[in-house]
Amino acid sequence: MCGIVALVGSQPAAPQLLEGLRQLEYRGYDSAGLATVTSQGQLTCLRAKGKLVNLSQRVEALGAPGQCGIGHTRWATHGKPEERNAHPHRSVDGGVAVVQNGIIENHRQLRDGLEASGVEFQSETDTEVIPHLVSAELHRRLQNGEQPSGSTLLQAVQTVLPQLQGAYALAVIWEKAPGALVVARRAAPLLIGLGEGEFLCASDTPALAGFTRTILPMEDGEVALLSPLGVELYDGEGVRQQRMPTLLTGTDHVADKREFRHFMLKEIHEQPETAALWVSRHLPAGLPASMPVALPFDEAFYAGIERIEILACGTSRHAALVGAHLLEQFAGLPTSVHYASEFRYAPPPLAPNTLTIGVTQSGETADTLAALAMEAQRRSAHPDPAYAPRQLGVTNRPESSLSRQVPHILDIGAGIEVGVAATKTFMGQLLAFYGLALAFAARRGSRSAADIQALVAELRMLPQQLQELVSLHDQRSEALAHRFAETQDVIFLGRGINYPIALEGALKLKEISYIHAEGYPAGEMKHGPIALLDAHVPVVSIAVPGTVFEKVLSNAQEAKARDARLIGVAPEGPDTALFDDLLPVPEVSEWLSPLLTVVPMQLLSYHIAAHRGLDVDQPRNLAKSVTVE
C-alpha cells in the first residue's frame, strides 16, 4: 500500500525523492518522510503527519543534504497515522534508516527480543524492528574487524532478512556507507530505475518515469546494492544475478491532471480514449469471422478449456462479475468469480481443463497474486495433466509482478490512473472480458456469426457513445449532486449483466463520498432490503431494455411506493417516466449496456463527493494498490 523511493547518485537527493513521492502519493497519504546522508556521513531524517505537502514544507525549512536517500508515503497498518509512526525509522544510534512497504508478521516476537536486549522503541509500527536488527548486525561486523562499506551494509541486510516473516519491500541507508543503499523485496513490488551514474528504486513506475525509462523489476526474494558505480543484484540465496533491464513503454506514466479539478474526473473523461485504443488494438478492420477479436494468444491458449474461474478484489471483482456473465451467457463457458482473499483459505474442489484468470489493475494486489500462486501450486501437484495450471492475468501494468507470475497477460492499456477510486481501469477490465467472450464464443460456436458481428459493431461505436455520455452526465450529475447533501444511505439496483454495475456504483459512492451505499439484484429487494426504504433513502435503478427490463421497472415501482426518491439509469422513453430523476444512456443491446450504464454512476459519485468538499483523489483510509493482505 505504501510508496517507497530510494536514490543514490551525484545530485541532491531530496528534490528527486519528493518528486518520486508525489508520483506515489496515491499509494498512501497518512504521513510521509525521507532520510538523506551526505558524503561526510551526516544522516538527516525528516517526517510529517498528513499529506506530502507537509513534508515538503519541512524539507524546505530545515534542509536534507546528501546525494543518497530514501523516502516513504504511508498507508497506516500498524500504528496510528502519527508522526512518530511515519517512516523512515532509525536505529537507536540513529545511524541506520529504513523505509518499508508491507507487513512484518512476526514483528511482535522480534520486538520482544529487541526490547529484552535494551532497545527502546519509538513507534508502534512493525517496520521499526528492521533498523534495530540491521544496526545490531552492523555493530557485530564492525567489532569483528569489517570495514564500513556498501558491501558490509548489504551483507548485514542479507543476514537480517531471513528473520522477517511476511511481505515487504524495503530500502536501507547507513551513515557509515554514505554512497550506498540496499533494497530488498518479498511479495511486494519494487523496481530499479537505471540512470547515468544515478539509480532510483521505487514501488511503482510513475516515480521512475520522470527519471529514466530503463528499469529493472526486482524478482521475489532479491536484494540489491545500489551505488553511483552500479547495481549489484542478488537472489535470496546470495547468488549474484545478471539480467537485462527493460524499457517503460508508452507516454502516460507521469501523472498530469491537465485542466481538470481532480484526477478522478480527468480519468472518467479519458474513458472514450481507453475504449478507442482498445478497439484499435483488438478490433481492427479485416479480421476473419472465425477470429472476431485480436488477442495476444495462440490457439493452444484456448484449446480444451471447459470452465473458467476468476480471482479478484474490489472494483476488479465487479468487472469479473460482468465478465462471468459474458463468458457464461454469450460464450457458453461455465465461469465462477471468487474473492481472492477468500479463495486462498477456502478454494473450491479442483476441476479439470480450467482457466484461472487473475484481475488486478496494478498487477500487485497481494491477495490476488497469492491466490494465483496457491492455485498453480495445488494444480501442479495433481497427477492428471487435465488439472495442470492454465493462468491469465488482466492488468493495467504489464511490467508488474503479475506479469512475471502468470504465463499470459491481457494488458488493458488504460494508462496511469492516479485517482484511488478506479474508473478508466474498470472500463479497460470490462473491455478485456468482452474480448475474451468474443474469442471463446467464436471458437466454441456458442453464438452465431451474426450475433458476434453485431456485438463487434456495437463495440466499434462505443468510443463515440462514451464521449457523448461523459459530456452529458458531467453536467447532469453536477446539477443533481446538491440533492445528496444530507443523504446517509443509498440503494443501487440492477439485474442480470447490470447487477455488477449496481455493486460498482455503490462502491464508488462509498469510496469517495463516505455515504453508506449498497448494491442489490433488483429482484432481491422484497427479501429484506425494502425495509430500509423511506423518503430519506434514494434508490438508483439501472433499467436497460432487454430480458429483465419490465421486471426492473416493477422493482423500481415498489421502491417508489415506499416514498424513496427514484433515480433511473436508462434510455429516455415513456417507460422511464416513473423516475424522479433520469440519467439517460443510449439504447443499445443488453450485452453492451454495462459499458455505458457505469458512466453516470461514476460521475454522480464524483460530483456528490466534490459538492461535499471531500478529497476525491485521496479518500480517507484507502490506497490505490493493496499490496498487503
SULNOR-V968796 format. One record per helix or strand of 2 or more residues. SS is the DSSP state (alpha for helix, beta for strand). FROM is the first residue (numbers start at 1). TO is the last residue. If there is no record, write none. Layout:
BEGIN
SS,FROM,TO
SS,FROM,TO
END
This chain:
BEGIN
beta,3,8
alpha,13,27
beta,31,37
beta,43,49
alpha,52,62
beta,68,74
alpha,83,85
beta,89,90
beta,96,104
alpha,107,116
alpha,128,143
alpha,150,161
beta,166,174
beta,180,186
beta,191,194
beta,199,202
alpha,206,209
beta,214,217
beta,223,227
beta,230,234
beta,240,241
beta,246,247
alpha,263,269
alpha,271,282
alpha,299,302
beta,307,312
alpha,314,330
beta,334,339
alpha,340,343
beta,354,359
alpha,366,380
alpha,385,387
beta,391,395
alpha,401,405
beta,408,411
alpha,424,444
alpha,449,484
beta,489,494
alpha,496,513
beta,516,521
alpha,522,527
alpha,529,532
beta,538,543
alpha,549,560
beta,566,570
alpha,574,576
beta,581,584
alpha,594,611
END
